[in-house]
Amino acid sequence: MTSTELAVVEARNITKRFGPTVALDNAGITIGAGQTHALVGRNGAGKSTLVSILTGLQRPDQGEVLFAGEPAPALADRDAWRSRVACVYQRSTIIPALTVAENLFINRQTEGGRLINWRALRARAQNVLDQYGVAIDAGSQAGDLSIEQRQLVEIARALSFGARFIILDEPTAQLDGPAISRLFDRMRALREQGVTMMFISHHLEEVYEVCQTVTVFRDARHVITSPVPDLPHDALVAAMTGEAAVAYQARNRKVKAKAPIVLAVSGLGLAGRFQDVDLQVRGGEIVGLAGSGSSGKVGLAESLVGLRRPDTGTITVNGATPRLGDVPSALKAGLGFVPQDRHHQGFVPLLSIGENATMPIAHKLGRFGTISSARRRTRAEGMIEQLDIKTTGPDQPVGDLSGGNAQKVVLARALADDPSALVVINPTAGVDIKAKRALLGSVEDAAARGAGAVLVSDELDDLRICDRVLVMFHGRVTKELPRGWTDSELVAAMEGISS
Amino acid sequence: MTDSAMSDRRTLARPGAGLRLGRFRDLTLVPVIVVLLIAGSFVDPVFLTPGNLTNVLQQQSALALVVLAEALILIAGKFDLSLESTVGMAPAVAVMFVIPVSAGGFGLEIPAALAIPLCLLIGAAIGAFNGFLILRFQLSAFVVTLAMLIVVHGLQLGLTGGKSLFALPESFTYLGGANWLGLPAAVWITGVLFAAGIAALGYFRAGRSLYAIGGNADAARAAGIRVERVLWVVFIVGGTLAALAGVLETGRLGGISANQGVGWIFMVFAAAVIGGVSMDGGKGTILGALTGVLVIGLVENILTLKGVPGEWKQLVYGAIILVALMISRLAGGRAQD
């Protein structure tokens, strides 16, 4: 390890319990000055708990936190905490109804006097934004910013407290490729200015890209801390999962030439999102959709399932033509889908796994509008086993599950009615490696059963299971790549560089 | 590289100057008010006279104070239905400490000068109790204050035996009836308090923290705002304002009936929401809430001048609130939430 003697922050022997669960078990981390230190681990490894302890939001049951060798300030002394550590949380702490300027200086809007001087506040905010090279008007409404811009505001706010240590908790989870590389450029620039960072991500490539040191947590314990170059990819995955593991291996499938077309689209267009899309998916085929955040791929997928209403064109599912922009009619035609944002559209957190997973087939579980709970239980148990959902049973509320398992429930719901066409949007966002494997495996299982699938993903690795990948750029399908493409080939197409 | 620099500029482009219009969002009801003024002048020539408009203001001043209280609570992301019961109960109980048994009092006959402070104290206590249940016991504000609406009103009915109180000390009714510099004292008081509210929520940290709490309580906590303490203060201020509204209403009517304030809460929410205060918290302004009160007051006045029978007023009321909502939605251009 380099420069341990200059630890900016050190957490020693931390134990934290929440009721019966042990979130951290005698775990610790030491972050050297000027390092970009990755913290990785599967869902539930204790990363988020460590973040809230390092930022002074929670008190450890045992152990201590040191900043530059000094004991951490009292929990109530927020200002002292903020001058030592800043955090860009996983969940946005931007208040949409307020201006960017006020968000930057929330609860410290005044300078000396008691009255808020809005003009001065805006000028101060603009100063901070300019200082960190964030090209956003301080007077604009925070709710109108893109996710990337909000994150930049959060980073600028974090730094404006004078902290030289920032925690970035899964900052890339919601960004698209170009935005992530801009974020990394910014992180490198900050590091050159001497800022120390702790970086949390599920994407191991990102760790290799921007971090110097990596710490792995598993099951609430510290497993290993190592310089990044000394820990190859496989060893890192092994440390995370506790077993030697490799990335998901796409299976060798072949689409039968005579397989029926289960999903067909012609001339589909939605103003401002995509135009003139033609697409045909055969049974047993997985078609990938790739493209940057503004490419329209998500809009297209959402139109297929009826979440959006396209202006022109037709959609055919299994020979039937569902009404455009109507989800029930798409489901009825035999379509299953996993929406982009599971928290938003994927599940009802307070309802049980059984209820969530069987929602689309509720009418088949009983007669005359009743639902037989025994039958639902049986179905749900089957799904839990099939998708390897880690749970106490079908009655557990989905809100209590980790991200990966909640996503499996969403996929279970999509597969509940044995759909002949499946549309899956970013299924692996924010889930760990093991869950990722299970999710992609289930999509391939569905294809093996004869379903046709459309897989939209920001992750190149996910797209490896596809028989072909359609690349969208500015709302049009610009390229089709058969199996066997290389990363650079696909990225170039996504950026619109190749013809 | 040049490509990424270009896209950098594209995605980070400064949002347009259109956002500057944001500050006028408070005023989306102004066109509605103008329409009402014009319509009113056609209905009856008396409408636009200073006397009538002053009358409108005085009639609405008590309701306006409750709207002010509710707007503060709504902006902070909470709810208080019990305010309407406080409007009746706080003055009734305070007065009963003063007046003799023969007039319906407790027989304690404390000095009359203490009646108004006592009334405000009762309002503050109700607010504090609401806050205690909602914040310490972590109960739903809606259900707690719904229960408190019934409890507080029930207390008034029980203590007064359902009778109206008429023998009130003069000092108690003074504020609701007096004229200062040609305008009713109630209008001055309400105006000053609204100005204070506008200033507090616009230019003071404590006031701005209500928006932070209502918009994203976790973020507010992370920013060092003492969320529970601020909310508690807001509930106490709300209860106090409702009690003061009770004082003004009592003075205007010269007595406290058993159902003073009953049913107000619908008008209060209507005024706050058409004034642009969001039921989800974090959005809206005190000035906007004031325009909401004015719309309600003008509609009521026009209906009275037009001689609409009481039985039909409710219907017209509701319909006009819906129309006002639609107009402000069109003028403001934003989806209501």
Interface residues (C-beta under 8 A of the other chain):
Chain A: L57 R78 D79 R82 C87 Y89 R91 S92 T93 I94 I95 P96 A97 L98 E102 I106 N107 R108 Q109 T110 R114 L115 I116 W118 V134 A135 I136 D137 G139 S140 Q141 D144 L145 S146 E148 Q149 L152 P178 A179 S181 R182 E495 I497
Chain B: D3 S4 S7 D8 R9 T11 L12 A13 R14 P15 L19 R20 G22 G202 Y203 F204 R205 R208 S209 Y211 A212 G215 N216 D218 A219 A220 A222 A223 G224 I225 S278 G282 K283
